[in-house]
Amino acid sequence: MDFVKGQLVRSLAGRDKTRTFAVMAVEGQMLSLADGSLRTVSRPKAKKIRHVAPTATVLREEILADDTQLSEAIRDYDADHPM
């Protein structure tokens, strides 16, 4: 699966299991992920591709620039798509 910047993914492993993140960058088999609260846009989390489940949702570029907008977009997504 190819990941793109802004795509929402759900963590499958680790302490953040079941949390939703936005892809900030794709670097080989690693993703930089942010959620606007625990992991901010300026300090994304590195996670292996095999440890996330992709969604079909891709956020607009302007949402990815602000932690508040990003966390609100993820909160709205989680409300509409419970695990």
Secondary structure, DSSP 8 states (H G I E B T S, - for coil): ----TTEEEEE-SSTTTT-EEEEEEEETTEEEEE-SSSS-TTS-EEEEGGGEEEEEEE--GGGGG-HHHHHHHHHHHHHHS--
